[in-house]
Amino acid sequence: MCSQPEEMEFQFITPLKEALEGCRPEQKGKEEASEQKKKDKDKKQREEQDRSREEDNDEDEERLEEEEQNEEEEVDN
């Protein structure tokens, strides 16, 4: 009679282990999806920064060309 309560105490372990095993792949899939999402976001941010730098460089080049043209016009006058 004493062994029965002890057995009852540990009967819940097997269903818990099974439930845990069922959750692990699901959790791993969520982690992988989260990591991929973060990588995609980081890549998108880098691309936007690169585009922004290119636009800034283009604007700087245009300003320099305008300044050179203005200086040439001033020299001609």
N, C-alpha and C positions, 0 to 999 in steps of 0.2 A: 504494500500500500504506500510505502514511503517513496518508492521509485516512480510511481505514477505522476505525482506533482512535478518531479524533476523532468520527466519526459514531456509533460505538458508545457513546461517553461520553454523548451527548445523546439517545439513543433513549428513555431513561427519563423524559424531561421530559414528553412528550405524555401517557403514562398517568398521571403524577402530576397534571398539570393537570386531566385528566378526573376523577380521583378527588376532587380538591379542589372542582371545580365540583359534583360530586355531594354533597359534604358540606356545602357552604355553605347550601343551603335547609334541610337538616336542622338545622344549627347555629342558623340564624336562628329556626327554629320553636321550638327549645329556649329560646333567649334570650327570645322573646316570651312563651312559657309561664311562664318564670321571673319575668319582669316582672309578668305578670298575677297570678301567685300572690302576689307581694310586695304588689301593690296590694290584692288581696282581704284579705290578712292585716292590712295597715295599716287598711283600712276596718273590719274586724271589731274590731280593737283600739280604734279611735275610738268605735265604737258601744258597746262594753263600758264604756269610760270615761264616755261620756255617760250610760249607764244607771246606772252607779255614782254619778255626781254627782247624778242625779235621786233615787236612793234616799237618798243622804246628805242632800239638801235636804228630802226628805219626812220623814226622821227628825228633822232639826233643827226643822222646823215642828211636828211632834208634840211634841217636848220643850218648845218655846216655849209651845204651847197648854196643856200640862200645868202648866208653871210659872205661867202666867197664872191657870189655874184654882186652883192651890194658893194663889197670892197673894190671889185674891179670897176664898177660903175663910178665909184668915188674917185678912183685913180684916173679914169678917163676924163672926168670933169676937171 
